[in-house]
Amino acid sequence: MTDQNPKDHPTGNAEKNPDDWTTGDEAMTGAQASYLKTLSEEANEEFDDSLTKADASKRIDALQAKTGRGTD
């Protein structure tokens, strides 16, 4: 048995590759769609409402990089 407490590092595994998500092929969530729409408008990019959860996550990352949103 290990002495490590998962609560000591609650976000230790929070970032997982979208390609590895078990629900990644489902339709994007409402929150993803809303944020993606906003980012798309700011970046003057087309909004694709047919993306999966995983693809929406990747697109959000790309548009955040382009718009400067989501950076530390």
Residue pairs with C-beta under 8 A, 6 or more apart in sequence:
6 12
18 24
18 53
18 54
18 55
18 57
18 58
19 54
21 53
21 54
21 57
23 53
24 52
24 53
24 54
24 57
25 52
25 53
25 54
26 52
26 53
27 52
27 53
28 36
28 51
28 52
28 53
28 55
28 56
29 53
29 56
32 51
32 53
32 56
32 57
32 60
33 49
33 56
35 60
36 47
36 51
36 56
36 59
36 60
36 63
37 47
39 45
39 60
39 63
39 64
39 67
39 69
40 46
40 47
40 63
41 47
42 63
42 67
42 69
43 63
43 66
43 67
45 63
45 66
48 59
51 59
60 70
61 70
63 69
64 70
64 71
65 71
